[in-house]
Amino acid sequence: MAYDFQRDESGDLQGYANSDWVGNLDDSKSTSGYVFSFGSDVFSWNSKKQDVVAQSTAKIEYILVASAGNQVIWYRRVLYDVGQLHDELIVIWVDNKSAIAIAKNHV
């Protein structure tokens, strides 16, 4: 499948997160990662093997999004500290419908 990436001049802070489920057949752990950008400019990324063995793709994606969410909180604080108040929501794009549903559930 080919993707057509377009340059984004908006300057919005966005995150993208994804993981593989049971990517390592030796210990059944997943590898996950996220990347953050301002518009089209990537400034931060992380990729690591998870510390836990997840029983589903939803769980491993949710763990990843929670980690990326912690990073977003830190970025907002840094922006505030340097005088760049960032009031808009910061979107983290995830491609797992179950993980999105878990994140939206306020129970």
C-alpha positions, 0 to 999 in steps of 0.5 A: 500500500502506498501513502501520499504524505503531504507537507503540513505547514500548520505547525500543530503538535501531533503524535503517531503511535503504533506497535506490533503484537508479540513481535518477538517470538522468543519472549512474546513481547511487543515492540512499540514506538511513537513519533511527535512532530510540529507540522511536517518536522519530526522532533522526537521519537521513541521505539522500545521493546515493551516490559510486559507481555500483552494478551491482546493488541488493544492492551499493548496499543493502550500501554503505548498511547498512555506512554505517549500521553505522558510525553505530551504532558511533558512537551506541554510543560516545556512549551509553557516554560519557554513562553509558548502556551499551547492551549490546543489539544494534542492529537496522538494518532493510533490505528487500533479501534479497541485501544481508542475505545478504551481511551474514550471510556471514562469509567 
